[in-house]
Amino acid sequence: MKLLQRIIIMQQLYQFNILFLPIVMKKILIFLLTLLPLTAFSQEEGILIDSTITYQYTSPTDSVFLSKGYYERNYSGQLLLANYFQWDSNLNEWIWTKKEERSYDEDGHTVFGANYNWDSGLNDWVGVEKGEWGYDENENQILKAKYNWDFGQSNWVGVEKDMYEYDENNQELWHIYFNWDVGLNDWIEVAKNETVFDSEGNKAYSQIYTWDSNSNEWVFNSNDANFNKDESENDENGNQIWFTRYYWSFSLNDWAAQYIYERTFDANNNKLSEVYSLFDYMNNPIVLILSDSISFSYDSEGNLILTKDITGDINTSEWYYAGETQYQNTYDSNGNLILVLTPNVSKQEREYDVENNLIRQEIYRWEGSINDWVLEIIEEYNPQVAGYNVTLREQYRWNSIAGLYLFGKTQRQFDSDGEVIIYQINENYWWDSFNEILIGISKTEREREFNSEGNLLMSAYYEWDNNINDWYGTNKSVRRIDSYGNVFLTFRYAWDSNLSDWVLDKKDYSYYGGFLFDTEDSICEGESIQWQGQYLTLSDTYVENFTSIWGRDSTYQFTLTVNPRPSSFVITGETTTTTNETLVYLAPDNNTLTYSWSVDNGSILSNPLYNSVEIQWGGMGEGMIYGFATNEYGCKSDTVELQVAIGTTGVNDLLGNGIRLYPNPVKDILNISSVDENIEVEILSMSGTKLLSAKSYSIDLSSLPTGTYIVRVKAGNGNMIGIRKIIKK
């Protein structure tokens, strides 16, 4: 199915069981159903939400209107307009509350969005907030602006605005910041961050400027000491071997280094050394105040095993030993890293499955007060899942009063394909050191549909109640989804503290819209197809228009193609035979057709040619052959028949039409007896390849090897007379 133009949401779609709706809702749907066309909807037609009506429950069985939403979407299903209403029980009608507007560029990026509230006093819309966005031809964001509504001016005023520019490698060259000038009622430039890259695309340095409205240009601000730029250098492998951060020195009236990093790497890109130098850039930029050097060592697997830290004494210009950290790695027999140990600092223990996939990890830290390891994190993994595959994550904290306690927990369950999260629960806790108790902070529970689409069926949210020292629910929703993935009914629940359970609070009914549908189908000649209450039999394009209860039109366009059927045909072959005799029968030669066969009082053995059938006849009596042809459109011909008389005596070389073949089996010369004066004899292999031919009443087969062959006899006008198998001795 093809969507042809901008989608205007119009036609309502009934998607749920009317027996379970409130009385008011049933009346609406009875009226709505009288307007629905007969065409079935499909997922390709892109059914979109037209409206959502929410009912508030005043008792377990009674409900009243609460709110309504009406939506329009574009060709791609993106929201263009959303109108929201509230039910006024005094006026007994829907009242505007708010609306949203959106627009998009040709790549689908949002370029405009605005939210409004309805002012009943002004009887008009009043703005709330507005946004503008822009993108270049490479889909890099070049504009971002936000506005709020000024009630005093009854107009939009800017809040923040940013503009960007990129090079041919899509790297950001500059970023300009704007503020809103109330006097000018327009944006003014404030600051600019410029980034310069070297010829290889590596960042060389960055600088910050401010806008000077007097000179109308970007300048350094002499009252601002936060101007900086960065310069760096990378080796051929992309490793950063040198980095310097500069600040503007007013005493030198020039850039001065704040700090410098110098690094070296081995052939495997492992960092071997790093030297950090810090300068007194604020007071005396040329004076070095700190220097630190770290070296790194690795095992044969490239794992870090040792770092050494040496700090320079600026006063004595000498280096002194600051400390070292050892890393001890342990592997199993399969080469899996099962232990990462930094003595008296940290420890990681890992487990793997039989396929060497990581399935569990525990992380510890050293607690000096108890001279022991303290558990911090437990993680379990699903190796079927690509990317972030954590199924369990528990975070722990320790103190001398509570000991070890759970700080946070996340559990996730994936579907059988390892693609979709179908269940997830998050819990977070906090230790109240004043009251010395553990308090829950938040809890979230979600359940998802067990399919690759990952449709959310249920979500429930909880918070901790310190009075009862337990969880209580804050929000829960359960959704019903049709076969196209559309939510047509949402149950919303509230928490009943007396019952300590969820109770139904609201229901959202969603209706789906129609727009311009362009569909097509084909039938065979002589058939009909039902569309919009009509039975169509001719090739044509049909159009029907409908008006929904919203007063908007839906157009349905249907193109029907009627394909021809194959012509009837005649089955050629012997019409008299003996019991248990095997014969071959032929249909017209037309390789655009596919022939199908069935038989009474016999068995089909094979199809020697695409247009033939080999039959072994049964007992004495009558036999029947049935056949029909199917063309490239899937259309079938009428079924044709050939009646065959099966007797106890006969000549096995009889072809019919007064033609006889003898001898059979044959060694050299095969003779043909016929009442026709002119005949053509063809000898074919069992695969249908023509081997010999002669316009004669005999043909020499001595050149053929022993085996089974097909004999095809044609009259002088080219019409097929008969076909059968012979045996060459």
N, C-alpha and C positions, 0 to 999 in steps of 0.2 A: 504494500500500500504506500502511496506517495502523498505527502502533505505539500500542497502547491503554493500556498501563500501565507501571509501573516495570520496566525491563528487568533480568531476572536472566539472566546469561550461562549457557547450558546446553549447547546442542547443538553437537557438533563439526562442522566443515565441512572436507571434503577438497578441497584447492585446488592440489595440485602433483603432479608426475609421480612415481609410486611407484617406478619403475624405478631412480631415482637415489638412493634412501634407503638408509641402513644396514639390515642385516638385522633388528635389534631394532625399528627404526622401521617396517619393512614389516609385521611381525607385529602391531604396535599398530594400524596403519591397516587391516589386513584385518579385525580385530575391530571397529574403529570403523565401517567401511563397512557392516557388517551392521545397524547401528543407525540409519543415515541415512534419513530419509523421502525420498519421491520428488519432493516439491515443489522446484522450482528456486528459488534465491535471486536476489534482484535488488538493485540499489543502493538503491532506495527503502526496503527492509526494514532498512537500517542494520546490516549485519553488523558485529559488534564482536569484538575479540580476546578469546578465552576463556582461552587459555594460550599460553605460549611455552616451548619446550624447547630448551636449548642443548647441543650436543655438542662435546666437546673432542677434537681429533684427535691421536692418539698416533703416527700415521704418515700418509703421504699417502692411505691407503685405510681405515685403521681409526679408529673413534671410540668414545667412551664417553659416558654421561650426565655432564653437568656441573652444570647448573642448570635451574630451571623457575620460571615465573611464572604465576599464576592471577589473573584479573581479573573484577570485576563493575562494571557501568556503569549509569547511570540512563537515563531516557527519551531525554535529549539526547546520550548517549554520553559523559558526564563520568564520570571514575573515582570509584567509591564505595569499592572495596576492592581491594587488591593484595596477594597472598600470594606470597612468594618461598621457594624451596627449594634445597637443595644435595644432590647425590647422594652417599650414603655407600656406597662400594664394599664396605666390610666388612660392613655390615648389609644391603646390597643393597636399600636403600629410600631414599625422599626424606625429608630432614630439614628442618624449618622453619629459616629464617634471619632473615627480617624481614617486616614488613607495613606497609602504608600505609592510612590511612582518610581519607576526604574527605566533606564534606557541603556543600550549596549552598542559596542562597535561591531564590525563585521567578523571579528574573531571571537565574539562572545564575552569580551571584558565589560564589566560595568563601567559606564562613563558618566552616569548621572543617577542620583538617588535622592529622594526627598520624602519626609514624613510630615503629615499635617494632622491637626486636631480640628474637630468641628466646633465652632463657636455659635451656640444657639442664640446668643444675644445679637451678634452681628449677622447671623444667618449666612455664614460664609466660613470657608476654610482659613485656618491660621497656621502658619508654618511652625515647625518644631526644630528640625535640623535638616541640613542638606549637604550633599557631598558631590564633588566632581573629580573625575579621574581621567588620565590620558595615557596612551601607549604609542610607541613608535612602530615602524614596520616590522621590527624584530620582537615585538611584544614586550619590550622593556617599559616599565612604568616611567613616564616623564612628567606626570602631574598628579598631585594629591592635594585637595583643598576641602576644608570643612567650614560650614556656616551654621550659625544659630539665628533664630528669629528674634528680632528686637521689637518688643511690643510697643515701645515708645515711638519708634519710627515706622512701625508696621512694615518692616523690611528686613531683608537678610543682612547680617553683618558677619564678617570673616572671623574665624577663630584661629586657624593655622593653615599654612599653605607651603608646599614643597615642590620644587621643580628639579628635574634631573636631565643629564645628557650623558651619552655613552659613545665609546669608540667603536671601530669596526669589529672588535672582539667582544662587544657587549659588556665591556668593563666601564664602571661609572667614572666619568671624567670630572664632573662637578655636581654639587648638590646645593641649591640656593634655598634659603629660608626667608619667609615673608611674614610680616605682621600686618594687622589691619589698622589703617589710619582712619579714625572716626571723622576727622575734619575733611579729609579728601574722599571719604566713603569709598576707599579703594585699598588695594594691597600695596605695600612698599617693601623693597628689599631690605634685609637686615644683615644677613651673613651668608658667606659662601665657602664651601669646603671643596677645594680643588685637589685632584689626585693626578699625578704624572707617572706614566709607565715607561719602562725602557723598551728597547727594540724587540725584546723577547716576550713582552707582555707582562713582565714582573713589575710590581709596584716599586717605584723609585722613591717618591716622597709625596707628602700631602701638605697643603697649606690652608689656613683659614683666613678669610678677609671679612671686613665689615664695609657696609655701603656708606659712602660720604655723600650726603644729599647736596652739600655745597659745591663740591667739585664734580658731582654726578659720576663717581667712579668708585671702584673697589680699592680700599687702602688698608694698611695696618693701622690699628687703633693704638696710639702711644699710651693710652691709659689702661690698656688691657694686656696683661702679661701672659695670657693663655694662648697666644698664637704659637702654633707649632708646625713642624713639618717632619716627615719621616723619609729616610733614605735607606735603601737596602740593596743587597746583592745576592744572587743565587748562583749555585754551581750548575753544571750541565744536567744534573739530575733533578733540578728544581729545589734542592735543599738551600735554605737561607743560611749563608755563611757570614753575613755581616748585616747589622741593623743599627741605625743611629737615630735617636729622637732628638730633634733640635727645638730650642725655644728662642724667641727673639730677645736678644740682649740689648737693653737700652743703653747700657754703659759702653758697649762696643759698637752699637748701632749696626748690628749684624747678627746673623744666626750663630748660636752657641750650642754645643752638644750638651744634652742633659745626661744621657747614658748611651753606652755602646755595648752591643753583644757581638762577640766573635766566636764562630763555631767551626769545627772540623768534623768530617764524616769519613767512614771507611767505604770500601767498594760496594758493600751491601746497604749503604745509606743509613747505617747506624751512627748515631752521634757519638764521637769520641771525646770531644772536649767542648767546653763553653766558658768563655771569659766575659765577665760583666764588669764594666767600669762606670762609676757614677761621678759626675762633676758638680762643682758648686756653681751651677749656672746662674743662680739668682744674685750672688754676691761677687764671686770672682770666677768667671766661667772657665778660666784656663787651669784652675786648681782641681786636681783629682782628690776626692774625699773617700772613695771606697773602691776596692777592687776585689773580685771574687773569682776563683777558678775551680771548675769541676771537671773531673775526668770520668769516663765511663768505660766499663769492661764487659765483655759478652762471652757466653760459652759458644761451643761449636754450632749450636742450633740458632744462634743469634739472639738468645735471651739475655737480658741484662742481669749481671751477677754481682757487680760492684760499682759503687760510685765513691769518689774521693773528693773532698771539699777542702780547698786551700784558700785562705783569705789573706790579702795583702795589708800590711801595717803601713799606713801612709806616712806616719811620723818617722819610722825607721827605714822605710823603703824595703822592708823584708817581708817574705811570705811566712805564714805560720799555719800549722795543721789544724783545721777546724773540725774534722770528723769524717767518718766514712759510713756507708750503708752497704751491707751485704745482702744479696738476693740468692737464695738457694732454691733451685728448681729440681723437681723429681718427676721422672717419666715412667709410664708402665711399659710392658713388653711390646706394645704396639706403637710406642712413640708418643702417646698422649700425655700432655702435661697434667699431672694429678696433684701436684703440690707446688705452690709458690710461697716461699717463706722469707720474710725479712726478720731476723731474730730480734725479739723484744720490740717489734714495731707492728707487723701485720702478717696475716697468713690466709692463703686461699686453698681450699680443698675441693677437688673436682671429681665427678663420676661420669663414666661414659657407658653407652650401651654396647651390644655386641658388634654393631656397625661403626663403632668409634665416634658416635655422635655425643656431644656434651648434653647430659640430661639433668645434672644437679651441680650446684656450687654453693659452698659455705665460706663466708668471709669473716675473719676474726681480727680483733685488735688486741694489743698487749695492754693489760691493766696493771700498772706497777704497784698500786696499793694492795692488791691481793696476789701479786706475782704470778699471774695466770692469764690465759687467753679468755677473751670475752666475745661471745657471738654478736655479730653486727647484722649480717644479711644472709638469708637463705634464698636461693633461686632455683627453680626447676624449669626445664625447657621441653618443648615439643619439637623433636627434630624434623617432623613433617612440614613445619611452618617455615616459610621463607621470611627473612627479615627478623623483626623483633618477635621472638617465639617464646617469651617467658609465660609459663602457665601458673607459677606461684612465686610471689616475692614477699618475704617477711623481713621487716626491719626491726632491730632490737636496740634497746638502750640499757645502760647499767648505771646504778648508783648504789651507794653504800647502804641506803635505807630500803629501797625496793628490790635491790638485786637486779636480776635480768628481767626485763619486761618487754612485751610486744609494743612497738611504736607505730607500725603501719603494716598493712597486709593487703595484697592484691592477688586474687585468684581469677584465672581465665580458662575457659573451655572452648576448644575449637571444634568445627565439624569434622566429619570423617576424612575430608580432603585436606584438612589443615589450612583452609583458606579464610574461614569466617569465624569470628568470635561469637559463639552462641550463648555464652553465659559469662558474666563477670561480676565480681563483688570487690569493693574497695572499702577498707576500714582504716581509720587513723585515730591515734590515741595521743594523750599528752599527760605528762606527770605533773601534778599540782604539788609543787614542793612546799607550799605554805600549809596545805591541809594534808600533805603526804598521802595522796590518793591518786589512783589512775583514772583519768577522765577521757571518755570518748569525744572525739571532735566531729567526725563525719562518717557516714556510711552510705554507700551507693550500691544498688543491686540492679543488674540488667539481664534480660533474657532475650536472645535473638532467634529468629526463625532458622531452622536447620536446613539452609540451602545456600547456594553460592551467591545469592543476591544479598544476604545478610540483612533482611528486613527485620526491623525491631518490633517485636511482639509485645513485650512488657518491660516497663522500667519502673523501678521503685526507689525512693530516696528516703533516708532516715537521718535523724539527728539524736544526739545523746541528751538524756534527761537526767540531770544531776540529782534531782529529788528522788527519783525511783531507781537511779543507778542502772538505767537500761536504755535501750533504743526505743524511739517512737517514730512513726511514719510521718513524713511531711508531704510527699507527693507520690502518686502512683497512677500509671495509665496502662491500659491494655488495648491493643489495636487488633482489628479484624482486617485482613488483607485479601483482596480477590486474586484470581489466577494471573492477573496482569501486573501484580505488585502494587496496586493502588489501595490505599487505606480508605475504606468506606465507612467504618464505624470505630470510634474511640471511646472507651469507658474511662472516666476519670474518678478516682477514689479519694476520699478524705479519711483521716485517721480518727477513729472513735476511741477516746482515752478510757471510757468506761468499759468498752468491749476489748480494748487493747488489740484492735483489728481494723482492717480497712472496711469502709462502707461506701456504696455507690453515691457519688455526688453529682456528676454531670455526664452527659453523653453528647458526642460530636458526630453528626451525620454529614458525610461528605458526598457531594453529587458531582458527576463527571460530565464534561462538556463535549459538544460536537462543534465542528467548524466545517471547512471545505474538505470533504473526503473525495479522493479520486481513486476509484477501484477498477479492476478489470478482471474478466474471466472469459472462458471459452466453453462452448458446447459443441456437440456433433449435430450434423444435419438431421432434422426430425425430432430433436430433443427440445426441452424448454428449461428455463431457470427462473426461480421466483426471486423478485427484487422489488422492494417497496410495495408488496401486495399485488404485483403484476406477474404474469407468466410471459417471459420474453422468448421469442423464437428467431428474431432477425438480427443480423449484424448491425450495430448502431451504437451511438453514445447517448445515454439516457440521463436526464437531469431531473431532480426533485428538490423542492425547497420546503422547509418547515420553519415554524415559528415556535420558540419555547415559551415558557411562562414568564421569562424575563423580557419577552418582546424582541428577541434577536433572532436573526435568520441562521439556519444551518443549511448548507447546500451539499447534496449528495450527487456525485457524478459517477456513472457506471458505463464502461465500454465493454460491449459484448462482441465476441468474434464467433461466428458459426463456421465450423470446419466441415469440409465434404467427407462423405463416407466412401469407401471403396465400392466399386461396382460388383454386382453379382458375377459369378464365374462358373465354369463347367469343370468337373473333375473328369480327367481322362484316364482310361485303363480298362482292363478286362471286366466284363459284366457277368461272365460264367467261369466257374473254376471248380476244382475238386476239394474235398475235405482236407484240411491241414496244409493246403497249398500256400506258398508264400509268393505274393505279388507286390509290384510297386505301382502306385497311382500318382498322377501328376496334376498340379494346378498351373495356371498360366504363368509364363516367365515374366515377372515384374519384381525386381529387387528392391523396390520402395515399399513392398508389402511384407508382412510377416504372417505366415499361415499357421493355423491351429487345427488339429485333427482329433476326431474321436470315432469309435467304431462299435458296431453291434455284431455279435457272433464272430469275434476275431480279436486279435491282439496286435497292437502297434509295436513293431520291433525297432525301427529306426527311421531317420529322415535322411536318405542318401543324398538328396539335393535340398536346397533351401525351400523349394516348391514341390517336394515329393514326400510320400509316406510309404513305408514298407509295412505290409500287413500279412500276418499269418492267419488264414481263415480257419474257422472252427468246424463244427459238425454240419451234416447235411441240412439244407434248408435255405433260409434267406439271410443275407448279410447286408449291413448298411454302413456306408462311410459318410461322415458329416465333416464339413470344413467351413471355416470363415477366415477372412483376411482382415488385418489391422494395419492402418497406415501410420505415418509419422506423427499424426495428431492424436493418436490413441483411439480413433474412430473405427468401428467394426462394420464389415459388410453383413448382408443377410447370410444366414447359414444355408449352405447348399448340400444336396444329398446325392448319393449314387447307390443304386440298388444292385446287388451282386447275387446271382444264383449259385448255390454251392451244391454240387452233386457228388455221386460216388464214382462216376467214370468221367473221363475227359482226356484231353491231350495236354500235357504239361507245357507244350510249347505254344499254346494258343494265346495270342495277344488280343483278340477281338477284332471286329471290323473285317473279318475274313483273312487275317494275317496269322501265319504260323512260323515259328522258329524251330529249326532242327538241324543237327541233333543237339541235345542238351542233356548231359555235358557234351562239349565239343572239343576236338583235338586240333583240327586245322581249319576246315571250311565250315562256316555257319551259313545255312541256307534260309532264305526268307521267301515265303509263299504269300502273294497278295493279289487281290483283285484290282488294285491300283496299278496303272501302267508305269507311272514314275514314282519311285520312292527313294528316300535317302536314309541310310543306316549309319548310326553313330555308336561307337564303342567308348564308354566312359569308365574311368576308375571309380571306386567306391567313394572317393572324396569329391567326384564331380568333374575331374579333368578329362577333356576329350583326348583320346589316344588314337583312334582310327575312324575313318568315315569312308563311305562309298555310295555312289548312286547306282546301285546294282542289287540283284536278288541274292547275291552271295558276297561274303567278305572273308578274307584270309586272316585268321587269328594266330597263325603259327609263330609270329614274332613276339607274341605276348607270353609272359611267364604264367605258370600255373596259378590259378586264383579265381576270385569271383569278380564279375564285371557287370556293368549296366548296359543294356541295349536300348537305344532310343530310336524309334522309327517315325519318320516324318513323311507326309504326302508331298506330291510335287509342288503344291502351293505353299509349303512350309508349315502347314498345320500339323500338330502332334497327333499321331495315330495311336501310339502305345509305348509303354516302357516296362521292362522287366529285367530280372537278374538271370545271368547264365554262369555256368561253371566251365572254366578252361582247364582241360586235363593236361 
